[in-house]
Structure formats: C-alpha cells, structure tokens
C-alpha cells in the first residue's frame, strides 16, 4: 500500500472549516439559540447600566469613573460568553451523540479545538456586538472608544476563556456528561477572584495572591486604570499575556492527556451520563 | 492454514491465520513469496482490552485481506464493539496491536482514517442538520474531492434524494440507517466497519442495501468487517465468520464449513450452539466423523 496521503498528515484548514460549517448550520437552524446569544448579555448590561446611572447621581467618585460598571460587565461577558461559546459547541457533539463520528474521522484534536475557538468568536460577535450598541444608545458608553486597549483586553480575556473551555471539554470527554455542569459553573469561580467589579486591594492579602495568578484580574485592573485614571497599563496586559500562554499550554496538554485517558478507558464509546 | 476441526480459543499461533480466507505471512514463509503477499487490510495481533469491570477482549488475533467481507459475531458482551472500536482507534488496547492498511492504529491512525469509515448504532448523525448538510460536513472532513457529485450519487443509490433537505432527526429509524450508511461510503473507503448495517430496515430495503454492499466490495476491492445479529445477512454477504464469546474467538471459518462442522442447517443454530456452550458437542461429532 502507499504511504500516508499528505492531506491526512497536514493540519487541514478544510477540516476546520467543515467543523465551523457544522456549527453554523446548527446555529442558524434555531432562532431561539441565536436570540439566547444576545438575551443574557443584554439583560446584564441593562441592569448594571441602570445601577451605574444611580450611583453616578449619588457618588462623586463614580461620576468621575463613568462607565466603570458597564465596562466591567461587557468585559466579563467577553470572558464568560467566550468560554460558553466554546463549551456549548463542544457539548452539542455530546448531546447529538456525534463524538464517535468525529473521533473516528480524520479530524485531529487540534483542528477540532481550533474550530471550537472560531465558533466561540462567531457566537461572541453575534451576542456582544448588538449589546455594545445598546450600551451606546442607552448609557452613552462606547466600548470601542477604548481603542487599542480594547484589543489588548479582548485578546487576554478570550485566551483565558479558551483555556477554560479546552480544560472543561477534556474533563467532559474523560468523565462523560456528568461533568457537563462544569461548562456552566467553572467561570463563576473566577467572578469574585478576578475582581470584575472591585479593585484587588479589596480582597484579603492572601487572596490577592490568588487573584494575581489569574489573567483576567490584570484586565479588569487595567480597565479601571483606563477609565478612572485615563492610563493604559501595558505592564498589566503583558503580565496577563504571559499567564495566558502558560494556562493555554497547560489546558491543551491536559486536554490531550484526558483524551488519551478517555481512549484507554473506552469512555468515548459511552458519551452519555 | 487451520484445518477444519482444530479448535482455537483466543489468540492463534503467531503467523497462522484462521480459515481458508486468510493467508497471513508466517515466519516460515519464503522471502520471495512473502514479498508477493498483499498487505492485509486489517491485522489484529494478540489484542487485549481490560476495563476496570473486567476483560472485554482477551488476546484475539485475526487478519482480513483486501476485498473480503467478514462477519464478527457474538452475543451481548462478547467483545465485538470493543474490537471494532480498537480497530478504528477509538479505544486503546491494553496490549496487542491493530494495523489497518499497514498503519498502527495506536500511533498512526491519522495516516489511514481518511481511507476507512464506519457505521454504528452507537453514534448518531447530528439531528438538527439536514441530510445534505450532514453529508457535506462529513464529506469535507474526509476530504472528498467531488463532494456534490458524490452526495448526489449516494443519494440516488440509497434512495435519499427526497430526504436530502429534511432534518436528520425527523427521519424514521430505517431512513437514518440509510443516511449513516451514505456517510460511511462518502469517502469510498478501502476498509469499512459496519455494526448492524441493516437494523431497522424493512426486508426490501435491507436486501437492497446488502446488494449495494456486495457491489461496493467488488468494485472497490474494499475489506468489510460486519457485526450483525442477522444470520441470514451474514450467510448471504460474508465469506468468513469470526465467532466471539467472552472476549475470545471461539471459532473462525467460512459459513459453509461452520454449518458442516456443527451439522446445522443455519448459522443461527451454529450461533446458538456456541452461545450456549454446545461447541464441545460439535467437536465430538467432528472427531467421530
């Protein structure tokens, strides 16, 4: 027989595109799924926006730091919805009992992960772009006015969300749907620790060490520095990027190990509960 | 070559292949002859799979040449599904080796996955996607070059033309089986693994699918490994039957020779003899003859 065909060995954009197409078909087949992408970010943004209006009228500090809550909630949604977009696309395969088809196809784990990352961006764009426009209309907060800082914030947050998504997907592959709830709850562990709505100095000293070990903490601190002091803290962004590289690599290694373990345990055959 | 009546359980001696349909290279094969022997489509060597709950597959060996149709039979828990999953690389063996088209499925599965395919009731096609969308996605994953033409061709062959734009989840069980079969043939595989390929099909459609598989095998010289509980299907399609029980191979021969050895009219009776532990009676009858 002949040796391996080149397309089987190479990293294939065609296979990645095929997976993105699969999720796109799924997304457009159901308007409630599309609506849900916008619904929760919009509700959150409105709630925090009105709270911001209230405190602006009653506290001079917040009046100076206009948009701090709305900015925080929008950036938090990038982190949370980015991970959810990744994990839900992955879980769709488990719910559809399609994982066996994919794992026995030429699709490589790396291609699968890249497709999930692309889908997380697409889902995020569908959900967040209308909400950022709503924030402009209702509260005059222009997220895009943050300019290049927004690019740094976004890149760091999305990397963290992918790292969490990759780790959770590996755990679900290894442990079955019993681990599904991690996809919905894991990120909420980061909500108090990454100091989304308050500065790190509020935390007890020992917990501050934990907070500074998490990349999003640097982003939220950086956002506050920008909105309150009008200073872009590139040092914070670089520190976050360094941590993200470590977490992303660790999550990828963990995913591959968990996939191997799933193959050894035969859990890919039984992808139910 | 194993002579009729010689019973083997579990693994065969190294270099020996069971039945008249499988000629493996042995250590004693002269070099020139060995060079001429075609590579087996599937080679399973001393394969073992131990789960926490017990041993699912216990040291089986067999080899399937290209262009052959073989049935893998056994009751529930015999180890058929685990064996097929190990051949596809979905489950890692505890020990032993599986090669498909010359590639080790533990280390090099991605070198050959585009040349094989499978159909199984243990996996579904995504329900919300239409049949056409599903076939398009899987065709892209398998790198099918003339995909639109291939989808039209398979839709015509498997009577899916009117179903192409319907959501897969809205189809009947038989229609879904045909869609899964279409997916398994999309990339014109050289190795095809089928788990109950005609389950849920009415007799007419099932017969039609069997004819299609026979023709496909002839045209493409594909090796087909089939797990089925339909003994008439096995008798019609397969030239070799591997019987498994509790993780080991308890018999391996052509349907005709199995029928003769067990003095039975149908493979179903042979299956029952083996499943209910009446194998020794067959040995005794054969020895007496």
Interface residues (C-beta under 8 A of the other chain):
Chain A: X1 X3 X4 X5 X7 X8 X9 X12 X14 X15 X17 X18 X19 X21 X22 X25 X26 X29 X30 X92 X96 X97 X98 X99 X100 X101 X102 X103 X104 X105 X106 X107 X108 X260 X263 X264 X265 X266 X268 X269
Chain B: X39 X49 X51 X52 X56 X81 X82 X85 X88 X89 X90 X91 X92 X101 X102 X103 X108 X110 X111 X112 X113 X114 X115 X118 X120 X122 X123 X124 X125 X126 X127 X128 X129 X130 X133 X136 X137 X138 X140 X141 X142 X143 X167 X183
